[in-house]
Amino acid sequence: MSASPTPVVAVIGGGPAGLFAAETLRAAGLAVDLYEAQGSVGRRFLIAGKGGLNLTHSDPAPLFASRYRERAGEVASWLQDFDAQALRDWAAGLGVETFVGSSGRVFPTDLKAAPLLRGWVRRLREQGVRFHVQYRWTGWQPDGALRFATPAGETTVQADAVLLALGGASWPELGGNSDWLAPLAERGVDIAPLQPANCGFDIAWSPFLAERHAGAPLKPVVAHWHDAHGHAQSLQGECVITRHGIEGSLIYALSAMLRDTIRRDGQAVLTLDLAPGRDEARLQRELGKPRGSRSLSEHLRRHAGLDSLRVALLHEVLDKPALHDTATLVRTIKRLPLLLTAPRPIEEAISSAGGIRLEAMDEHLMLRELPGVFAAGEMLDWEAPTGGYLLTASYASGRRAARGVIDWLGRTAPA
């Protein structure tokens, strides 16, 4: 325990979960030191906002919570304390107004992350949060002191409570890694293996398609699949062909299901409708017309609206006789099967799944094996699709853990 009359909390990690936890702790009158391994806080937050900061989503509460799959119940309890509207109100308190886009996603009116982050950090400094950058946490000393690697060498810090918000293992160039796994595992904390989430997948393309069409968008298409209960599901969206396979928003939305299928079966089949605006009967009529001297590619362009990429995809799965059989061709246009062999590496993923199992924590997000140590954000074992769900749960878990710290310090303070 520190000798300070005011309890000192060490928040380790300067992403949204850590920053919001620090704000909550400081508002309760606690002394807060925030440690960040990079040279500045919020780097991933800034990069994520480059194309327009998707802060949260306007889904109604039950649908919003369902986005967290197996962890829907636990995350829903965090969201009861701090939900999407609370996040929008918080942003407004920083002078950042928001709007709901056509997809239901919520953005700042200027779409930028930098003004919000600058205003947030400035307010935190004014409130008394002490920032320490280039402090990489490496574990504990035998006496319980925190160990940090710094440019000046290793240093140790004593704190009355610790709140870890170290993120997942994606985006290593912005500090994402799994260095925190070993110190926690050594202390007996139960951790689920880290896996890529919101990621692309490998497909064994022919050299022609990989070289000719890598980077080409495929939009719009409709994905078809069956859920865990055998019910047919579909979703329209966009994706991108890569040299190694396929990625993009439609793929990210399905990535957890596809990843889990590959882990179970060794592969997964993604079925795409290449012509969502035309039904099979219409395609059968149009493609059944004589094509004369026109090439098959030109015939498909004229009568099925297929561009060169979609035609190339048909060549990937059909041999020559099948390509010239109208019934087979139509069925494949509406149900193109793509064989996915592996998720892309976690370093390429937008986020990661796995981490500290929620069963290893109490309802206040304190580690059962380490009293006085709390954790929040993406280092916990939950995942969500893109669309503002990741950020919202990170904020909400940061608040839940901070409130847990406040409660724990109140209970352990000397009478």
KEKE-3310 file (N, C-alpha, C; in steps of 0.2 Angstrom, whole numbers, plus 5000, padded with zeros to 4 digits):
npx = (5004:5002:5010:5003:4990:4979:4971:4981:4979:4985:4983:4985:4988:4983:4972:4954:4947:4956:4958:4945:4942:4952:4946:4934:4939:4946:4936:4930:4939:4951:4969:4977:4987:4992:4998:5007:5013:5017:5022:5012:4995:4980:4983:4978:4965:4965:4969:4959:4949:4952:4945:4933:4926:4919:4909:4899:4883:4866:4857:4843:4843:4842:4845:4858:4865:4865:4875:4887:4888:4892:4895:4885:4876:4884:4891:4879:4876:4886:4883:4871:4875:4882:4878:4875:4869:4873:4886:4886:4881:4892:4902:4896:4898:4911:4911:4908:4897:4886:4880:4868:4871:4866:4867:4865:4875:4885:4892:4905:4900:4910:4916:4929:4942:4953:4950:4941:4949:4960:4954:4949:4960:4966:4957:4957:4970:4969:4960:4968:4974:4989:5000:5011:5021:5028:5031:5032:5023:5029:5026:5025:5035:5042:5037:5025:5025:5023:5031:5040:5046:5056:5063:5073:5077:5073:5059:5050:5034:5023:5006:4989:4979:4976:4972:4971:4972:4975:4973:4970:4978:4980:4985:4999:5009:5004:5005:4998:4999:5003:5010:5006:5001:5009:5014:5001:4997:5007:5003:4992:4980:4966:4966:4959:4964:4971:4963:4961:4949:4936:4942:4951:4951:4959:4960:4963:4967:4968:4983:4980:4969:4973:4983:4978:4966:4968:4964:4953:4936:4921:4905:4887:4886:4878:4879:4876:4871:4870:4864:4869:4858:4853:4846:4842:4852:4855:4865:4868:4881:4898:4914:4932:4943:4958:4976:4978:4966:4950:4942:4935:4920:4908:4914:4920:4909:4905:4915:4918:4909:4914:4927:4926:4920:4930:4940:4933:4930:4941:4940:4929:4914:4910:4896:4891:4880:4881:4873:4863:4852:4845:4834:4834:4825:4824:4838:4840:4831:4838:4851:4849:4848:4853:4871:4878:4892:4898:4909:4909:4911:4907:4894:4889:4891:4882:4869:4868:4874:4887:4903:4921:4928:4918:4915:4928:4928:4918:4925:4934:4928:4920:4921:4925:4914:4904:4903:4897:4885:4869:4860:4868:4877:4868:4864:4876:4880:4870:4873:4888:4901:4914:4929:4936:4951:4958:4959:4966:4982:4983:4989:4985:4972:4957:4953:4954:4949:4946:4956:4957:4947:4930:4925:4935:4935:4926:4910:4913:4924:4936:4951:4950:4960:4969:4967:4962:4967:4961:4953:4950:4942:4948:4956:4949:4939:4929:4920:4916:4907:4913:4907:4905:4902:4913:4920:4910:4908:4921:4922:4912:4916:4927:4922:4915:4925:4932:4923:4922:4935:4934:4924:4931:4942:4936:4930:4942:4949:4957:4948)
npy = (4994:5012:5026:5037:5049:5050:5037:5029:5025:5015:5016:5006:5007:5017:5018:5019:5012:5013:5027:5031:5025:5031:5044:5042:5037:5048:5057:5053:5057:5050:5048:5047:5039:5037:5025:5022:5013:5017:5032:5042:5043:5035:5031:5020:5023:5035:5031:5022:5031:5038:5036:5041:5043:5030:5030:5024:5015:5015:5005:4997:4993:4978:4972:4978:4973:4959:4959:4955:4941:4926:4933:4941:4943:4947:4959:4966:4970:4979:4989:4993:5002:5011:5016:5017:5030:5036:5037:5046:5057:5060:5063:5075:5083:5086:5094:5089:5085:5073:5062:5051:5039:5033:5019:5017:5018:5029:5044:5057:5074:5081:5070:5066:5059:5065:5079:5076:5067:5075:5086:5078:5072:5084:5089:5078:5080:5093:5089:5082:5070:5060:5058:5046:5042:5030:5020:5004:4990:4977:4967:4961:4965:4955:4961:4966:4978:4987:4984:4992:4995:5008:5021:5026:5015:5001:5003:5004:5004:5008:5006:5008:5002:4993:4995:4987:4990:4985:4981:4972:4960:4964:4976:4978:4988:4999:4997:4986:4970:4954:4955:4956:4944:4934:4939:4939:4926:4919:4922:4915:4918:4915:4913:4915:4909:4921:4927:4931:4944:4952:4950:4946:4932:4918:4912:4900:4907:4906:4910:4919:4926:4931:4940:4948:4954:4958:4968:4973:4979:4971:4973:4977:4963:4948:4938:4921:4910:4897:4898:4893:4886:4881:4889:4898:4912:4929:4942:4958:4967:4973:4968:4965:4959:4951:4947:4936:4931:4936:4951:4964:4974:4966:4953:4955:4956:4943:4936:4930:4919:4912:4910:4902:4891:4886:4883:4872:4863:4864:4871:4883:4887:4900:4908:4917:4929:4934:4942:4951:4959:4952:4939:4920:4916:4926:4928:4915:4917:4928:4924:4913:4917:4917:4919:4921:4928:4934:4935:4924:4932:4944:4941:4938:4950:4959:4953:4948:4958:4957:4961:4961:4955:4947:4938:4932:4926:4916:4908:4903:4893:4885:4873:4872:4865:4867:4881:4884:4878:4883:4882:4878:4888:4899:4895:4895:4909:4914:4907:4907:4897:4899:4893:4895:4894:4898:4910:4927:4932:4937:4949:4957:4959:4968:4968:4958:4942:4933:4932:4938:4928:4931:4924:4923:4934:4945:4953:4966:4967:4964:4954:4938:4930:4940:4951:4968:4971:4976:4974:4980:4983:4978:4967:4958:4943:4945:4949:4959:4964:4976:4993:5002:4995:4989:5000:5006:4995:4995:5007:5006:4995:5000:5010:5001:4994:5004:5009:4998:4998:5009:5006:4994:5000:5008:4999:4993:5002:5009:5009)
npz = (5000:4997:5004:5004:5009:5001:4992:4979:4962:4950:4933:4919:4903:4889:4881:4875:4886:4897:4898:4901:4913:4921:4921:4928:4940:4945:4946:4957:4967:4969:4968:4953:4942:4926:4915:4900:4886:4874:4865:4866:4871:4866:4853:4844:4844:4837:4824:4821:4819:4807:4795:4798:4814:4821:4834:4842:4842:4836:4839:4847:4864:4867:4855:4853:4864:4860:4850:4856:4857:4864:4876:4878:4890:4900:4895:4893:4906:4909:4900:4905:4915:4908:4893:4875:4872:4884:4881:4870:4876:4884:4875:4870:4881:4880:4870:4858:4846:4840:4827:4819:4807:4791:4792:4805:4813:4824:4823:4826:4822:4814:4810:4815:4825:4832:4837:4848:4856:4859:4867:4877:4883:4887:4897:4906:4911:4917:4927:4935:4932:4931:4919:4911:4899:4888:4897:4899:4905:4914:4924:4941:4956:4969:4981:4977:4970:4955:4940:4927:4911:4905:4895:4903:4909:4920:4931:4947:4954:4967:4971:4977:4971:4956:4939:4924:4907:4894:4881:4866:4855:4842:4829:4831:4828:4834:4847:4851:4858:4866:4878:4891:4894:4900:4914:4920:4919:4926:4939:4940:4933:4924:4907:4891:4875:4864:4849:4831:4827:4818:4805:4790:4778:4772:4756:4743:4730:4712:4703:4693:4697:4710:4706:4697:4702:4715:4729:4723:4725:4730:4728:4728:4738:4743:4758:4762:4775:4788:4804:4821:4825:4814:4806:4791:4786:4780:4774:4767:4760:4758:4752:4750:4738:4741:4740:4747:4750:4756:4763:4772:4777:4776:4778:4790:4799:4799:4804:4817:4817:4806:4809:4820:4814:4805:4815:4821:4810:4801:4789:4781:4772:4763:4756:4742:4735:4719:4711:4718:4714:4705:4702:4701:4691:4682:4679:4672:4661:4655:4653:4646:4633:4616:4613:4602:4594:4604:4619:4633:4645:4641:4638:4651:4657:4650:4652:4665:4673:4678:4683:4678:4689:4696:4686:4685:4698:4696:4687:4695:4703:4694:4681:4663:4656:4665:4666:4654:4655:4657:4668:4679:4679:4683:4696:4703:4702:4710:4722:4726:4730:4742:4748:4763:4772:4783:4796:4794:4800:4818:4820:4809:4811:4815:4828:4843:4849:4864:4880:4897:4906:4909:4920:4928:4935:4947:4948:4948:4940:4945:4947:4953:4958:4961:4972:4972:4959:4944:4928:4911:4895:4879:4883:4890:4889:4877:4862:4848:4833:4821:4821:4831:4842:4848:4854:4863:4872:4877:4884:4893:4901:4906:4914:4923:4929:4935:4944:4952:4958:4966:4975:4981:4987:4996:5004:5009:5016:5030:5046)
capx = (5000:5006:5009:4999:4983:4974:4973:4983:4977:4988:4979:4990:4985:4980:4966:4948:4945:4960:4957:4938:4943:4955:4942:4930:4942:4948:4930:4929:4944:4957:4975:4977:4993:4991:5005:5006:5019:5019:5024:5006:4989:4975:4985:4974:4959:4966:4969:4952:4945:4954:4940:4927:4926:4912:4909:4894:4878:4860:4853:4840:4847:4842:4849:4864:4868:4866:4881:4892:4887:4892:4896:4880:4873:4889:4892:4873:4876:4890:4879:4865:4878:4885:4876:4877:4867:4878:4893:4885:4881:4899:4905:4894:4901:4918:4910:4908:4891:4886:4874:4867:4872:4861:4868:4863:4881:4885:4899:4905:4898:4915:4919:4936:4944:4958:4948:4939:4955:4964:4950:4948:4967:4967:4952:4960:4976:4966:4957:4974:4977:4996:5002:5017:5022:5034:5031:5029:5022:5032:5024:5026:5040:5039:5033:5019:5026:5023:5037:5039:5052:5056:5069:5079:5078:5067:5057:5045:5029:5018:4999:4984:4975:4979:4967:4974:4968:4981:4971:4971:4985:4980:4988:5006:5013:5001:5006:4994:5003:5001:5015:5003:4999:5014:5013:4995:4997:5011:4999:4986:4974:4963:4965:4957:4969:4969:4962:4959:4942:4935:4948:4950:4952:4963:4957:4968:4965:4972:4988:4977:4964:4977:4987:4974:4960:4969:4962:4946:4930:4915:4899:4885:4885:4874:4881:4871:4874:4865:4866:4870:4851:4851:4841:4845:4853:4858:4867:4871:4887:4904:4920:4937:4947:4965:4980:4978:4959:4945:4941:4930:4915:4904:4917:4921:4903:4904:4922:4918:4906:4918:4933:4925:4919:4937:4943:4930:4930:4947:4938:4922:4912:4906:4892:4889:4875:4884:4868:4857:4846:4841:4832:4836:4821:4827:4845:4839:4829:4843:4857:4847:4847:4859:4876:4881:4899:4900:4912:4905:4912:4902:4887:4887:4890:4876:4863:4868:4877:4893:4909:4926:4929:4913:4916:4934:4926:4915:4930:4938:4924:4917:4926:4923:4908:4899:4902:4893:4878:4865:4857:4873:4879:4864:4864:4882:4879:4866:4876:4895:4904:4921:4932:4940:4955:4961:4959:4972:4985:4980:4992:4981:4965:4955:4952:4956:4945:4950:4959:4955:4940:4926:4924:4941:4934:4920:4905:4916:4930:4942:4953:4949:4967:4973:4963:4965:4969:4955:4955:4944:4943:4949:4960:4945:4937:4923:4922:4910:4909:4914:4900:4904:4901:4920:4922:4905:4910:4927:4921:4907:4920:4932:4918:4913:4931:4934:4918:4924:4941:4932:4921:4936:4946:4931:4930:4948:4952:4957:4942)
capy = (5000:5018:5030:5043:5049:5049:5031:5030:5020:5015:5013:5004:5007:5023:5018:5022:5009:5016:5034:5032:5023:5036:5049:5040:5037:5055:5061:5050:5060:5046:5050:5043:5039:5033:5023:5020:5010:5021:5039:5046:5039:5035:5030:5016:5027:5040:5027:5020:5037:5041:5036:5043:5039:5027:5030:5019:5013:5017:4999:4997:4989:4971:4971:4980:4968:4953:4959:4952:4934:4922:4937:4946:4944:4951:4965:4970:4973:4985:4994:4996:5008:5016:5014:5021:5036:5039:5039:5052:5063:5061:5066:5081:5086:5088:5099:5085:5083:5067:5060:5044:5038:5029:5012:5016:5020:5035:5048:5065:5078:5082:5063:5066:5057:5070:5084:5073:5065:5081:5089:5073:5072:5091:5089:5074:5083:5098:5086:5080:5063:5061:5054:5043:5038:5026:5015:4997:4986:4970:4963:4963:4963:4950:4964:4968:4984:4986:4985:4996:4996:5014:5023:5027:5008:4998:5007:5001:5009:5006:5008:5005:4997:4993:4994:4985:4991:4984:4980:4965:4958:4967:4982:4979:4994:5004:4994:4980:4964:4950:4955:4955:4937:4930:4941:4937:4918:4917:4923:4910:4921:4911:4917:4912:4910:4926:4925:4937:4945:4957:4949:4943:4925:4915:4908:4898:4909:4905:4916:4925:4931:4935:4945:4953:4957:4959:4975:4975:4979:4967:4976:4974:4955:4945:4932:4917:4905:4894:4899:4887:4882:4878:4894:4902:4919:4932:4949:4961:4971:4974:4965:4966:4953:4952:4942:4930:4929:4941:4954:4970:4975:4960:4948:4956:4955:4936:4933:4926:4913:4909:4908:4896:4885:4884:4879:4865:4859:4864:4875:4886:4889:4907:4908:4924:4930:4939:4947:4952:4962:4948:4932:4915:4915:4932:4926:4910:4920:4932:4920:4908:4920:4915:4924:4923:4928:4937:4930:4923:4937:4950:4939:4939:4958:4962:4950:4947:4963:4954:4964:4956:4952:4942:4933:4928:4922:4910:4904:4900:4887:4881:4871:4875:4863:4870:4888:4884:4875:4889:4881:4878:4895:4903:4893:4898:4916:4916:4904:4906:4894:4901:4889:4899:4889:4901:4918:4930:4933:4942:4956:4960:4960:4975:4967:4951:4939:4929:4936:4936:4925:4934:4919:4924:4941:4946:4957:4973:4966:4963:4947:4934:4928:4946:4956:4975:4971:4976:4975:4982:4984:4972:4962:4954:4938:4946:4952:4962:4967:4984:4997:5006:4991:4988:5006:5006:4991:4997:5013:5003:4990:5004:5013:4996:4992:5010:5009:4992:5000:5014:5002:4990:5005:5010:4993:4991:5008:5008:5013)
capz = (5000:4997:5010:5002:5013:4996:4988:4973:4958:4943:4927:4914:4896:4888:4876:4878:4892:4902:4899:4904:4919:4924:4922:4933:4947:4947:4948:4964:4972:4970:4964:4947:4938:4920:4912:4893:4883:4868:4866:4868:4873:4861:4846:4840:4844:4832:4818:4820:4817:4801:4790:4802:4820:4823:4841:4845:4837:4838:4840:4853:4869:4867:4849:4854:4868:4856:4846:4860:4856:4870:4882:4878:4896:4904:4893:4894:4913:4909:4897:4910:4918:4903:4886:4869:4873:4889:4877:4866:4880:4887:4870:4870:4886:4877:4864:4851:4844:4836:4822:4817:4800:4787:4794:4812:4816:4827:4822:4828:4816:4810:4808:4817:4832:4835:4842:4854:4860:4862:4872:4882:4887:4891:4903:4911:4914:4921:4933:4939:4930:4930:4913:4911:4893:4887:4902:4897:4911:4914:4929:4948:4960:4975:4986:4975:4966:4948:4936:4921:4907:4902:4891:4908:4913:4924:4938:4951:4957:4972:4971:4982:4967:4949:4934:4918:4901:4890:4874:4863:4852:4835:4828:4835:4827:4838:4854:4853:4859:4871:4883:4897:4896:4905:4921:4923:4919:4932:4945:4940:4930:4918:4901:4885:4870:4859:4842:4827:4827:4813:4801:4784:4778:4767:4750:4738:4723:4706:4702:4689:4701:4715:4703:4693:4706:4722:4730:4720:4729:4728:4731:4734:4737:4749:4761:4765:4780:4793:4811:4826:4826:4807:4803:4786:4787:4775:4775:4761:4761:4754:4754:4745:4736:4743:4737:4751:4751:4756:4769:4771:4782:4776:4781:4797:4802:4800:4805:4823:4815:4801:4812:4824:4810:4803:4821:4822:4804:4797:4784:4781:4765:4762:4750:4740:4729:4715:4708:4722:4711:4700:4704:4697:4685:4678:4676:4668:4655:4651:4651:4641:4626:4612:4614:4596:4594:4610:4624:4639:4649:4638:4639:4658:4658:4647:4654:4672:4676:4681:4680:4677:4695:4697:4681:4687:4703:4693:4684:4701:4705:4689:4675:4657:4654:4670:4664:4648:4657:4660:4675:4684:4680:4687:4703:4706:4702:4716:4728:4724:4736:4742:4753:4767:4775:4789:4797:4793:4807:4823:4819:4803:4813:4818:4835:4845:4854:4870:4885:4903:4906:4914:4925:4933:4938:4950:4944:4947:4935:4949:4946:4959:4960:4963:4975:4971:4952:4940:4921:4907:4888:4874:4886:4893:4884:4874:4856:4845:4827:4820:4821:4837:4848:4852:4858:4868:4878:4881:4889:4898:4905:4910:4920:4928:4933:4940:4950:4956:4962:4971:4980:4984:4991:5001:5009:5012:5019:5038:5049)
cpx = (5004:5005:5005:4992:4978:4976:4975:4982:4982:4984:4984:4986:4981:4975:4960:4946:4949:4959:4950:4938:4946:4951:4937:4933:4944:4942:4928:4934:4950:4963:4976:4984:4992:4997:5003:5013:5021:5020:5019:5001:4985:4977:4980:4967:4959:4966:4963:4948:4947:4949:4933:4926:4919:4912:4905:4889:4871:4855:4849:4843:4847:4846:4856:4868:4870:4872:4887:4892:4887:4892:4890:4877:4878:4890:4885:4873:4880:4886:4873:4868:4880:4883:4878:4875:4871:4884:4892:4885:4888:4903:4903:4897:4908:4917:4909:4901:4891:4880:4874:4867:4866:4861:4866:4870:4881:4892:4899:4903:4904:4919:4926:4937:4949:4955:4945:4944:4959:4960:4949:4955:4968:4963:4955:4966:4974:4963:4962:4976:4984:4998:5009:5018:5028:5036:5028:5029:5025:5030:5024:5032:5037:5035:5027:5019:5026:5030:5036:5046:5051:5063:5075:5080:5072:5066:5052:5040:5024:5011:4994:4979:4977:4973:4971:4969:4972:4979:4972:4978:4985:4983:4995:5010:5010:5001:5002:4999:5000:5006:5012:5001:5003:5013:5007:4994:5001:5007:4992:4980:4972:4962:4964:4962:4966:4968:4960:4952:4942:4941:4946:4952:4956:4959:4962:4966:4970:4977:4985:4973:4968:4980:4983:4969:4962:4968:4956:4940:4925:4909:4894:4885:4881:4877:4876:4874:4868:4868:4867:4864:4849:4847:4845:4846:4856:4860:4870:4876:4892:4910:4926:4941:4955:4969:4980:4971:4954:4944:4936:4924:4910:4907:4918:4915:4902:4910:4922:4915:4911:4925:4932:4923:4926:4940:4940:4931:4936:4946:4931:4921:4908:4902:4889:4884:4879:4880:4862:4851:4842:4840:4834:4832:4823:4833:4844:4836:4834:4849:4856:4847:4854:4864:4880:4889:4902:4904:4907:4905:4907:4895:4884:4887:4884:4869:4863:4871:4883:4899:4915:4928:4924:4913:4922:4932:4922:4920:4934:4934:4921:4922:4922:4916:4902:4898:4897:4886:4874:4863:4862:4876:4875:4864:4871:4883:4876:4869:4883:4898:4912:4924:4937:4944:4958:4960:4965:4975:4982:4983:4989:4974:4963:4954:4954:4950:4949:4953:4957:4948:4936:4924:4929:4940:4927:4916:4908:4923:4936:4944:4953:4955:4971:4969:4966:4967:4963:4957:4949:4947:4944:4953:4956:4942:4930:4925:4915:4912:4910:4907:4899:4903:4908:4921:4917:4907:4916:4926:4917:4911:4925:4928:4917:4919:4933:4929:4920:4930:4939:4928:4926:4940:4942:4931:4936:4952:4951:4951:4945)
cpy = (5006:5022:5036:5043:5048:5042:5033:5024:5020:5012:5012:5003:5013:5023:5020:5019:5012:5023:5035:5030:5028:5042:5048:5040:5044:5059:5059:5053:5056:5049:5045:5044:5034:5031:5020:5018:5014:5028:5044:5041:5040:5034:5026:5020:5032:5037:5025:5025:5040:5041:5038:5039:5036:5025:5025:5018:5014:5011:5000:4992:4982:4969:4972:4975:4961:4953:4956:4945:4931:4927:4942:4948:4949:4958:4970:4973:4979:4990:4997:5002:5013:5014:5018:5028:5040:5041:5045:5058:5065:5065:5074:5086:5089:5093:5095:5082:5077:5066:5053:5043:5034:5021:5011:5018:5027:5038:5055:5068:5080:5075:5062:5063:5062:5075:5081:5070:5070:5084:5084:5073:5079:5091:5084:5077:5089:5095:5083:5073:5064:5056:5052:5039:5035:5022:5009:4993:4979:4965:4966:4961:4958:4954:4967:4975:4982:4988:4988:4996:5003:5016:5024:5020:5006:5002:5003:5006:5005:5009:5005:5000:4998:4992:4993:4986:4991:4982:4973:4964:4961:4973:4983:4985:5000:5002:4988:4974:4960:4949:4954:4948:4934:4932:4939:4929:4916:4918:4919:4913:4917:4915:4913:4913:4916:4924:4931:4938:4951:4956:4946:4936:4923:4911:4906:4900:4907:4911:4921:4929:4935:4941:4951:4957:4959:4967:4978:4974:4974:4969:4978:4966:4953:4938:4928:4912:4902:4895:4893:4883:4880:4883:4897:4909:4922:4939:4952:4966:4971:4971:4967:4960:4955:4946:4936:4927:4935:4944:4960:4969:4969:4954:4949:4954:4947:4932:4928:4919:4909:4906:4902:4890:4882:4880:4872:4861:4859:4869:4878:4888:4895:4907:4915:4924:4936:4944:4948:4955:4958:4941:4927:4914:4920:4930:4920:4912:4923:4928:4915:4910:4918:4921:4926:4923:4932:4932:4929:4928:4943:4948:4940:4946:4961:4959:4948:4953:4962:4958:4959:4952:4946:4937:4929:4924:4916:4906:4900:4894:4883:4879:4873:4872:4866:4877:4889:4880:4881:4888:4881:4885:4899:4901:4895:4905:4918:4912:4902:4903:4896:4897:4893:4894:4892:4908:4921:4931:4938:4949:4960:4962:4967:4974:4960:4949:4935:4934:4934:4934:4929:4930:4920:4931:4941:4951:4964:4973:4966:4955:4943:4932:4934:4951:4963:4976:4971:4976:4977:4982:4977:4966:4957:4949:4940:4949:4955:4964:4974:4987:5001:5002:4990:4994:5007:5002:4992:5002:5010:4999:4995:5008:5007:4994:4998:5010:5003:4994:5005:5010:4998:4994:5007:5005:4991:4996:5007:5012:5019)
cpz = (5000:5003:5010:5006:5008:4992:4981:4968:4952:4938:4922:4908:4895:4882:4879:4885:4898:4904:4903:4911:4924:4926:4928:4940:4949:4949:4955:4969:4973:4966:4959:4943:4932:4916:4905:4890:4877:4870:4868:4868:4867:4854:4841:4839:4838:4825:4816:4817:4811:4796:4792:4808:4821:4830:4845:4840:4840:4839:4846:4858:4868:4861:4850:4858:4864:4852:4849:4860:4863:4877:4882:4885:4900:4902:4894:4901:4913:4906:4901:4913:4914:4896:4880:4870:4878:4885:4873:4870:4883:4881:4869:4875:4885:4871:4858:4851:4840:4832:4821:4810:4797:4790:4801:4816:4818:4826:4825:4821:4812:4808:4811:4824:4835:4839:4848:4858:4863:4868:4878:4887:4891:4897:4908:4915:4919:4927:4937:4938:4928:4924:4913:4904:4892:4893:4900:4903:4910:4919:4936:4951:4966:4980:4984:4971:4959:4945:4929:4918:4904:4899:4896:4911:4917:4930:4941:4954:4962:4971:4975:4978:4960:4944:4927:4912:4895:4883:4872:4859:4844:4835:4832:4834:4831:4846:4856:4853:4865:4877:4890:4899:4901:4912:4924:4924:4925:4938:4945:4937:4924:4912:4895:4879:4865:4852:4838:4827:4822:4808:4795:4784:4772:4762:4745:4731:4718:4706:4698:4693:4706:4712:4700:4697:4713:4723:4727:4724:4726:4731:4726:4732:4744:4751:4763:4770:4784:4800:4815:4826:4819:4804:4797:4787:4781:4777:4769:4764:4756:4756:4748:4744:4738:4740:4740:4751:4751:4763:4768:4776:4782:4780:4788:4802:4804:4802:4811:4821:4810:4804:4817:4820:4807:4809:4822:4816:4800:4791:4785:4774:4766:4756:4748:4735:4725:4711:4712:4719:4706:4703:4699:4691:4680:4674:4671:4661:4651:4649:4646:4634:4622:4612:4607:4596:4600:4615:4629:4644:4647:4639:4646:4660:4656:4650:4661:4676:4680:4678:4680:4683:4696:4692:4683:4693:4701:4690:4690:4703:4700:4683:4669:4655:4659:4668:4658:4649:4660:4667:4680:4685:4684:4694:4706:4706:4709:4722:4726:4730:4736:4748:4757:4772:4781:4790:4796:4800:4811:4822:4813:4805:4815:4825:4837:4850:4859:4875:4892:4904:4911:4920:4930:4936:4942:4946:4944:4943:4939:4948:4953:4962:4963:4966:4974:4964:4948:4933:4917:4900:4884:4877:4889:4887:4882:4867:4853:4838:4827:4820:4827:4843:4852:4857:4864:4874:4881:4886:4895:4903:4909:4916:4925:4932:4938:4946:4955:4961:4967:4977:4984:4989:4997:5007:5012:5016:5027:5041:5053)
residu = (MET:SER:ALA:SER:PRO:THR:PRO:VAL:VAL:ALA:VAL:ILE:GLY:GLY:GLY:PRO:ALA:GLY:LEU:PHE:ALA:ALA:GLU:THR:LEU:ARG:ALA:ALA:GLY:LEU:ALA:VAL:ASP:LEU:TYR:GLU:ALA:GLN:GLY:SER:VAL:GLY:ARG:ARG:PHE:LEU:ILE:ALA:GLY:LYS:GLY:GLY:LEU:ASN:LEU:THR:HIS:SER:ASP:PRO:ALA:PRO:LEU:PHE:ALA:SER:ARG:TYR:ARG:GLU:ARG:ALA:GLY:GLU:VAL:ALA:SER:TRP:LEU:GLN:ASP:PHE:ASP:ALA:GLN:ALA:LEU:ARG:ASP:TRP:ALA:ALA:GLY:LEU:GLY:VAL:GLU:THR:PHE:VAL:GLY:SER:SER:GLY:ARG:VAL:PHE:PRO:THR:ASP:LEU:LYS:ALA:ALA:PRO:LEU:LEU:ARG:GLY:TRP:VAL:ARG:ARG:LEU:ARG:GLU:GLN:GLY:VAL:ARG:PHE:HIS:VAL:GLN:TYR:ARG:TRP:THR:GLY:TRP:GLN:PRO:ASP:GLY:ALA:LEU:ARG:PHE:ALA:THR:PRO:ALA:GLY:GLU:THR:THR:VAL:GLN:ALA:ASP:ALA:VAL:LEU:LEU:ALA:LEU:GLY:GLY:ALA:SER:TRP:PRO:GLU:LEU:GLY:GLY:ASN:SER:ASP:TRP:LEU:ALA:PRO:LEU:ALA:GLU:ARG:GLY:VAL:ASP:ILE:ALA:PRO:LEU:GLN:PRO:ALA:ASN:CYS:GLY:PHE:ASP:ILE:ALA:TRP:SER:PRO:PHE:LEU:ALA:GLU:ARG:HIS:ALA:GLY:ALA:PRO:LEU:LYS:PRO:VAL:VAL:ALA:HIS:TRP:HIS:ASP:ALA:HIS:GLY:HIS:ALA:GLN:SER:LEU:GLN:GLY:GLU:CYS:VAL:ILE:THR:ARG:HIS:GLY:ILE:GLU:GLY:SER:LEU:ILE:TYR:ALA:LEU:SER:ALA:MET:LEU:ARG:ASP:THR:ILE:ARG:ARG:ASP:GLY:GLN:ALA:VAL:LEU:THR:LEU:ASP:LEU:ALA:PRO:GLY:ARG:ASP:GLU:ALA:ARG:LEU:GLN:ARG:GLU:LEU:GLY:LYS:PRO:ARG:GLY:SER:ARG:SER:LEU:SER:GLU:HIS:LEU:ARG:ARG:HIS:ALA:GLY:LEU:ASP:SER:LEU:ARG:VAL:ALA:LEU:LEU:HIS:GLU:VAL:LEU:ASP:LYS:PRO:ALA:LEU:HIS:ASP:THR:ALA:THR:LEU:VAL:ARG:THR:ILE:LYS:ARG:LEU:PRO:LEU:LEU:LEU:THR:ALA:PRO:ARG:PRO:ILE:GLU:GLU:ALA:ILE:SER:SER:ALA:GLY:GLY:ILE:ARG:LEU:GLU:ALA:MET:ASP:GLU:HIS:LEU:MET:LEU:ARG:GLU:LEU:PRO:GLY:VAL:PHE:ALA:ALA:GLY:GLU:MET:LEU:ASP:TRP:GLU:ALA:PRO:THR:GLY:GLY:TYR:LEU:LEU:THR:ALA:SER:TYR:ALA:SER:GLY:ARG:ARG:ALA:ALA:ARG:GLY:VAL:ILE:ASP:TRP:LEU:GLY:ARG:THR:ALA:PRO:ALA)
# end
